[in-house]
Amino acid sequence: YSPLALIVLREASGAEQGRASSALSLTDSLGTALGTGITGAAVAASVRDAGTPLRGLVVGFAVAIGVAALGLILSSRLRVAARASAAASPVPATGP
């Protein structure tokens, strides 16, 4: 298992692990397809215009860094919202 999959499954409740696993798989596939497509189009345009792939690669890396930064920002906000929600909801009584 990848470290990301282990973290996602550890953070998800038992009832939510299937949903979390499928969301992780979907984002992994979409991220790879979109990242490859965007970078490939940028490299092709750069080679056509300048004769070198450098500008296209810079665009591809910039997009990847931007998406990673956005993911970090959103994940920290979601984590704070989840903690606030958990603190506000009553804990059901368990036991015999």
C-alpha positions as CSV (number, residue, x, y, z in Angstrom):
1,Y,0.0,0.0,0.0
2,S,1.1,3.5,-0.7
3,P,1.6,5.8,2.3
4,L,-1.3,8.0,1.1
5,A,-3.7,5.1,1.0
6,L,-2.7,4.1,4.5
7,I,-3.3,7.6,5.8
8,V,-6.7,7.9,4.1
9,L,-7.8,4.5,5.4
10,R,-6.5,5.3,8.9
11,E,-8.4,8.6,9.0
12,A,-11.7,7.2,7.7
13,S,-14.1,5.5,10.0
14,G,-14.9,1.9,9.3
15,A,-18.2,2.7,7.6
16,E,-16.5,5.3,5.4
17,Q,-13.4,3.3,4.3
18,G,-15.0,2.1,1.0
19,R,-16.0,5.6,0.0
20,A,-12.5,7.0,1.0
21,S,-10.7,4.3,-0.9
22,S,-12.8,4.8,-4.1
23,A,-12.3,8.6,-3.9
24,L,-8.6,8.1,-3.5
25,S,-8.5,5.8,-6.6
26,L,-10.6,8.2,-8.6
27,T,-8.4,11.2,-7.8
28,D,-5.3,9.2,-8.5
29,S,-6.6,8.2,-12.0
30,L,-8.0,11.6,-12.9
31,G,-4.9,13.4,-11.6
32,T,-2.6,11.2,-13.7
33,A,-4.7,11.6,-16.8
34,L,-5.3,15.3,-16.5
35,G,-1.7,16.0,-15.5
36,T,-0.3,14.1,-18.4
37,G,-2.8,15.7,-20.8
38,I,-2.2,19.2,-19.7
39,T,1.6,18.9,-19.6
40,G,1.7,17.1,-22.9
41,A,-0.4,19.8,-24.6
42,A,1.8,22.5,-23.0
43,V,5.0,20.7,-24.2
44,A,3.6,20.2,-27.7
45,A,2.7,23.9,-27.9
46,S,6.1,24.9,-26.6
47,V,7.9,22.8,-29.2
48,R,5.7,24.1,-32.0
49,D,6.3,27.8,-31.0
50,A,9.8,27.8,-29.6
51,G,11.3,24.6,-30.8
52,T,12.1,23.5,-27.2
53,P,9.9,21.8,-24.6
54,L,11.2,23.9,-21.7
55,R,8.3,26.4,-21.4
56,G,5.8,23.5,-21.6
57,L,7.6,21.6,-18.9
58,V,7.7,24.7,-16.7
59,V,3.9,25.1,-17.2
60,G,3.4,21.4,-16.3
61,F,5.4,21.7,-13.1
62,A,3.7,25.0,-12.2
63,V,0.3,23.4,-12.6
64,A,1.4,20.4,-10.4
65,I,2.7,22.7,-7.7
66,G,-0.4,24.8,-7.8
67,V,-2.7,21.7,-7.4
68,A,-0.5,20.4,-4.6
69,A,-0.7,23.7,-2.7
70,L,-4.5,23.8,-3.2
71,G,-4.8,20.3,-1.9
72,L,-2.8,21.1,1.2
73,I,-4.9,24.2,1.9
74,L,-8.2,22.4,1.4
75,S,-7.2,19.3,3.4
76,S,-6.2,21.5,6.4
77,R,-9.6,23.3,6.2
78,L,-11.5,20.1,5.9
79,R,-9.6,18.6,8.9
80,V,-10.5,21.7,11.0
81,A,-14.2,21.5,9.9
82,A,-14.3,17.8,10.7
83,R,-12.9,18.3,14.2
84,A,-15.4,21.1,14.8
85,S,-18.3,18.9,13.6
86,A,-17.1,16.0,15.8
87,A,-16.8,18.2,18.8
88,A,-20.3,19.7,18.3
89,S,-22.1,16.3,17.7
90,P,-23.2,14.3,20.7
91,V,-21.4,11.0,21.2
92,P,-23.8,8.1,21.3
93,A,-23.7,5.9,24.3
94,T,-22.3,2.4,23.8
95,G,-22.0,-0.6,25.9
96,P,-24.2,-3.2,27.5
